Amino acid sequence: MTYEEIVSLLGYAGGHEQAVRITTTARTEVVGIPMSVDTHVTAHEVYLRPAGSDDSTEIAVSLAAIEAVELV
């Protein structure tokens, strides 16, 4: 996927409270609902709320480490 496709899909999913499956370049999978996508050069990451967790838990994933995103 291109960077633009990744950012667009993460933004869509976050805006619609839909879970995504992220596959990283290291072949790690993370599933959660995007809470925010920060494309600023100093941050460059997405924050996910894992499915089934409380609202205070978030996982940060570097946008540069994302190979693919899919809606689940």
Helices and strands as residue ranges (DSSP letters): H 3-15, E 20-24, E 29-38, E 45-50, E 59-62, G 63-65, E 66-71
